[in-house]
């Protein structure tokens, strides 16, 4: 199964505002050069109606399309499915375009450092470092 990453809308807004990311035509490009195919999504934080989480959505990330398919009504950070209500975090789910090895090879051709020089070795490391640095590569 391919890696998928959730990018919270608040983080994306900041990164786009400061120029360290670009979102265009269903593709997110980070300043680190890594590209992702993205779709609007929500992270389900908690069930708040007291009816329980029969659909086992809490803690999961689902695209808006998937949620619409099960009858979800979404308004900002709230979601209703039948009588159940949830708090959600809007954002985007992304799938890397190409492998990390391919990305790294392209970066090397453009003068990036060797992995032994502290460069990230995986998409996960790259994204964690990118986020911790406030969107700077």
Secondary structure as UniProt FT lines:
FT   STRAND          4..8
FT   HELIX           9..17
FT   TURN            18..19
FT   STRAND          21..24
FT   TURN            25..26
FT   STRAND          27..30
FT   TURN            31..32
FT   STRAND          35..47
FT   TURN            54..55
FT   TURN            58..59
FT   STRAND          61..63
FT   HELIX           64..69
FT   TURN            70..71
FT   STRAND          73..75
FT   TURN            76..77
FT   STRAND          78..81
FT   TURN            82..83
FT   STRAND          84..96
FT   HELIX           100..109
FT   TURN            110..111
FT   HELIX           115..117
FT   HELIX           123..132
FT   TURN            133..134
//
